[in-house]
Amino acid sequence: MNYSWALNELKAGKTITRKGWNGKDMFIYYVPPSKFTVNRPPLTRIYEKGTKVSYLGHIDMRNADGDHVPWTANQADQLADDWEHC
């Protein structure tokens, strides 16, 4: 499937991967908008403790090491046709 399909599936709450990714158990998922109450560094160095901060929706990835990081598609990902459900 193509990237447009993948984006729609992410918005529907699905986890998506690419056959072309060579890391085991790598996938991406949508993180919906949320509010966070500042209670620890590094945000307490920027905002007063208890301040509400808004996070916009974004895409995160589980990488090959099992860590979760913010993710942005590169051109190869955007043009790939090997997207699929996990």
N, C-alpha and C positions, 0 to 999 in steps of 0.2 A: 504494500500500500504506500501511498505518497504522504508527504509531510502535511498537507491539508487534512487528510484523513486522520493522521496522528494528532494534530492539534484538536480536532473535534473530539476524539476519544479521550484526550487528556482533560478537556473541559467537562466531559461526562464522568470523570473520576477514575478512568482506567489507567493502568500502568502500561507503558509502551517501551519497546526496545527496537534495535535494528539488528538484522542478521549480520550486517557488516561490522558490527562492533566486536572486537576480539577479546574483550574482557568478560570473564564469567559473571553472570548475574547482574549485569549492568542494565539499568532501566531509568526512565524519566517519569515524573509525575507532577501534577499541578498542585500547587499550594495556594488555596484561596486567600483572599484578603482577610486580615485579622487586626486586632488591636492587642498591644503588649504593654503591660505596666512595667515601667523601668524599675528594676530592683537589683541590678548588678552591673559591674563593669563589662564592657567598655562604655555602655550607655550612661552610667552614673557620672562619667567624666564629661558628658555632653549635656545631659538633662538632669533636673532635680529628681531624686528618687520619688516614685509614685506618679510621675508624668505618664500620660497615655500616648503611645506612639502607634501610628497606623502603618501597617505593612500592606503593600499592594500585592495582588496575586502575581505569582511567578512560577517558573518551572525549576524543579530541583532534580538532581540525578543521584542515583546510588551508583558509585563507581566500583571498579574491580576490587578495591580494597574493602568494600562494604561501608565506606563513609558516604555521607550525603552532603552535596554541595550545590550551590546555585549553578544553573546550566543555561547556556545560550547556544543555539544551533549555529553551526558554521555552514558555509555554502554547500559542502558535500552532504551534510545532513538534510538541508532544505531541499536539495534536488534528488535525494535518494528515493528509491521505490521499494525498499526492503523493510519498511516499518511494519511491526506486528505487535499483537498483545503479548504480554509475558505469560 
